[in-house]
Amino acid sequence: MGLWTLLEGLLLFANALAILNEDRFLTPRGWSFQEFPGGKVKSLKGQVIGLINATQYLRVPLTILNVVSIVVKLVSG
């Protein structure tokens, strides 16, 4: 397993987090920011929710990284 494979795996994981819809998927399972009044997100669950929320705001850079990844795959074979 090389560095490129690891980076591709992290990109795929970030894509998976970015497409999660808070209203349809996260809130019914109890994974929304509404459960943490006052912004106290020190727990592991709060940190994961923060990570999911952050990846949803970074959709444009993720799209650019996906295009770069696809171009590299096309060029390198």
Backbone hydrogen bonds, N-H to C=O, Kabsch-Sander energy under -0.5 kcal/mol:
donor,donor_aa,acceptor,acceptor_aa,energy
6,L,2,G,-1.8
7,L,3,L,-2.5
8,E,4,W,-2.4
9,G,5,T,-2.2
10,L,6,L,-2.2
11,L,7,L,-2.1
12,L,8,E,-2.4
13,F,9,G,-2.1
14,A,10,L,-2.3
15,N,11,L,-2.3
16,A,12,L,-2.1
17,L,13,F,-2.0
18,A,14,A,-2.1
19,I,15,N,-1.3
20,L,17,L,-0.9
22,E,20,L,-0.5
25,F,21,N,-2.4
26,L,21,N,-1.6
27,T,22,E,-3.0
29,R,25,F,-0.5
29,R,26,L,-0.7
30,G,27,T,-1.7
31,W,26,L,-2.7
35,E,32,S,-1.3
36,F,33,F,-1.5
39,G,36,F,-1.4
40,K,37,P,-0.8
41,V,39,G,-1.3
47,Q,43,S,-2.1
48,V,44,L,-2.3
49,I,45,K,-2.3
50,G,46,G,-2.1
51,L,47,Q,-2.1
52,I,48,V,-2.4
53,N,49,I,-2.4
54,A,50,G,-2.3
55,T,51,L,-2.2
56,Q,52,I,-1.5
57,Y,53,N,-1.1
58,L,54,A,-0.8
59,R,56,Q,-0.6
62,L,58,L,-1.7
63,T,59,R,-2.2
64,I,60,V,-2.2
65,L,61,P,-2.5
66,N,62,L,-2.3
67,V,63,T,-2.2
68,V,64,I,-2.4
69,S,65,L,-2.4
70,I,66,N,-2.4
71,V,67,V,-2.5
72,V,68,V,-2.5
73,K,69,S,-2.2
74,L,70,I,-2.4
75,V,71,V,-2.5
76,S,72,V,-2.8
77,G,73,K,-1.7
